Amino acid sequence: MTIPNIITVLRFLMVPAVVYSLLVGAMMPAFVIFVIAGISDGVDGFIARHYNQQTELGAYLDPIADKLLLVTVFIMLAILGHLPHWLVVLVVSRDILIVIAVILSSVMSQPLDMNPILVSKANTAFQIALAAVVLAELAFNVTFGDLRVILIYFVTALTILSAAAYLKVWIDHMAGANGH
């Protein structure tokens, strides 16, 4: 168990803390935990790369921890009425479809490594920004003008584009793996 893996496991533990904070209306702790989780993601990656502590376990755990935190925060913000339900359904559906594609490829003996593509990285960045803006607005009782709405539009567009891009990657992989 390396230091980056321990940090990643701690990020998993931050998920229930954020959920609880949001449920009881403790928006400042929710925001702070979210920010700490984001910083810890950068720190564990830095340590892993610069101190040769990259592991196969970390390669799986890190993106799962990130996605779990982000999806959970999105779901909670929708339940509490701070994000549109349709957006959360779109974001979560895209993630579920990617997981299904990876599992289906493996079951069909055509395993697929789903490496993040540029549009997906942009999508994640805008999702993080949107969650951070909403949590900051709630924590500090402020409004950042139309920023939330603008981020919602960007997340919507990038979620659709990244879903389409991953679908193309998967279809090409499955066609190529079948020799057709």
PEDA-V702187 format. One record per residue. N is the residue number from 1. PHI is phi in radians with two decimals (none if undefined). Layout:
((N/PHI) (N/PHI))
This chain:
((1/none) (2/-1.52) (3/-1.04) (4/-1.04) (5/-1.18) (6/-1.12) (7/-1.07) (8/-1.12) (9/-1.09) (10/-1.07) (11/-1.12) (12/-1.03) (13/-1.24) (14/-1.29) (15/-1.06) (16/-1.10) (17/-1.14) (18/-1.15) (19/-1.03) (20/-1.06) (21/-1.01) (22/-1.15) (23/-1.10) (24/-1.64) (25/1.36) (26/-1.55) (27/-1.25) (28/-1.11) (29/-1.05) (30/-1.05) (31/-1.11) (32/-1.09) (33/-1.10) (34/-1.06) (35/-1.14) (36/-1.06) (37/-1.07) (38/-1.10) (39/-1.13) (40/-1.10) (41/-1.11) (42/-1.17) (43/-1.14) (44/-1.15) (45/-1.14) (46/-1.06) (47/-1.07) (48/-1.05) (49/-1.29) (50/-1.45) (51/-2.09) (52/0.89) (53/-2.02) (54/-1.30) (55/-2.31) (56/-1.13) (57/-1.03) (58/-1.09) (59/-1.10) (60/-1.53) (61/-1.17) (62/-1.01) (63/-1.17) (64/-1.18) (65/-1.08) (66/-1.07) (67/-1.15) (68/-1.05) (69/-1.10) (70/-1.13) (71/-1.12) (72/-1.09) (73/-1.11) (74/-1.05) (75/-1.07) (76/-1.10) (77/-1.14) (78/-1.23) (79/-1.01) (80/-1.42) (81/1.51) (82/-1.80) (83/-2.36) (84/-1.17) (85/-1.01) (86/-1.06) (87/-1.18) (88/-1.16) (89/-1.05) (90/-1.09) (91/-1.10) (92/-1.19) (93/-1.07) (94/-1.04) (95/-1.10) (96/-1.11) (97/-1.10) (98/-1.13) (99/-1.10) (100/-1.07) (101/-1.09) (102/-1.13) (103/-1.12) (104/-1.06) (105/-1.07) (106/-1.17) (107/-1.07) (108/-1.53) (109/1.00) (110/-2.32) (111/-0.92) (112/-2.23) (113/-1.51) (114/-1.56) (115/-1.41) (116/-1.05) (117/-1.80) (118/-0.95) (119/-1.13) (120/-1.24) (121/-1.13) (122/-1.12) (123/-1.03) (124/-1.07) (125/-1.05) (126/-1.25) (127/-1.12) (128/-1.07) (129/-1.05) (130/-1.10) (131/-1.06) (132/-1.11) (133/-1.11) (134/-1.11) (135/-1.11) (136/-1.16) (137/-1.03) (138/-1.25) (139/-1.18) (140/-1.80) (141/0.92) (142/-2.25) (143/-2.29) (144/-1.71) (145/1.02) (146/-1.55) (147/-0.99) (148/-1.05) (149/-1.11) (150/-1.07) (151/-1.14) (152/-1.06) (153/-1.11) (154/-1.11) (155/-1.09) (156/-1.05) (157/-1.09) (158/-1.22) (159/-1.14) (160/-1.15) (161/-1.10) (162/-1.22) (163/-1.08) (164/-1.13) (165/-1.13) (166/-1.15) (167/-1.07) (168/-1.11) (169/-1.02) (170/-1.16) (171/-1.08) (172/-1.05) (173/-1.10) (174/-1.16) (175/-1.21) (176/-1.18) (177/-1.19) (178/-1.49) (179/1.34) (180/-1.78))
